[in-house]
Each structure stands twice: as C-alpha cells, then as structure tokens.
C-alpha cells in the first residue's frame, strides 16, 4: 500500500511537527519511494531559501521611495 503525503505534511515533517506515527510512516516511505524523496528535497530547497532571509534594499532605492513619498504628499488642508 502506497501512502500519499501532502507538501504540508512534508513541511511539518521537516520541522518535527508530525505525530510519532506519521513520522514513522514518512520515514518508511522515504526508504522505498524515490519520488517522495525528490518531493522532500524540493521542500528542503524551499526551506533553505526561506531561511536565507531577504536582502535589504539598496539605500538608493529607499531614498528614491522616500523622495517620491514627500513629493506626492499634498499640503495639509487648514480648517476654516
């Protein structure tokens, strides 16, 4: 019998969030199912990319955005 595992379950498996029973099932399936191993590797690659974090924008980009924001804001309306 072939067990099917969702990508969400594989993510939970990587973060040790699956039940002991489900972890054992995934471990057993990984020993026999090369397509599952490939899917797990794809999830691991995604995990690595997420863990690398985002790079900060260049200072020039931030300056341009702030300049645009200042220029876009109209003068506040004075109450009558």
N, C-alpha and C positions, 0 to 999 in steps of 0.2 A: 504494500500500500504506500503510495506516494503522498506525503503531506505537503500542503501548499502553505507558504509563508508570505505574508504581505510585506511590502517595503517598511511599513510602520513597525512590524514585529522585528524586522532585522535591525532597525534603528534601536528599538528597545533592547534587543539582544546585545548590541554593541555597548550600550550604556548600562548593562547589567540590570535591566528593569523588567525582564521576563521572569515568570514564575520558575521555580526549580524544574518543574515538569516540562514546561515549554522549552527551557534552556536545554534540557537533556534531549528533547525531540529535535531541536535545531542542530545540536552537536552531532547527533546520529545521522541526520540527513546530510549534513556537510561532509561527512565521511564518504557518502555514496553518490551524491548528486553534484556533478561539476557545474551545472547551470546555476544551482543555488550558490555555490562558491563564487561564481562570477558575479552574481547579483550582490552578494555580500561585499565583494571587492569594490563594486560600483558605489555601494552605500558608504564604505570606508573612505573612498576617494572624496565623496561629498562631505563627509565628516571632517576630513583633513582640510578641505577648502574653507569650510565654515570656521574651523578652529584657528586658521591663519589670521582671521580678522580682516577688517577693512583698512586700507591705507588712508591716511589723512589727505584731504585735497591740498593742492598746491596753494601756497599763500597768495599767489596772484589770482587764483580763482575766487578765493574768499574776498579779496579786496574788490574785485570786479562785481561780485554779488552785492556787497555792502554799498558800493558806489551806486549801483543801479537802484537799490532799495531807497537810498537817500534821495536820489533824483526823482524817483517815482512818487514819493510821498508829497501830497499837496499841502499847502499851508493850512493849519488848523482854522476852522471857522470860528470867529468870535461871536459869542452870544449877544443878542440885541437887548 
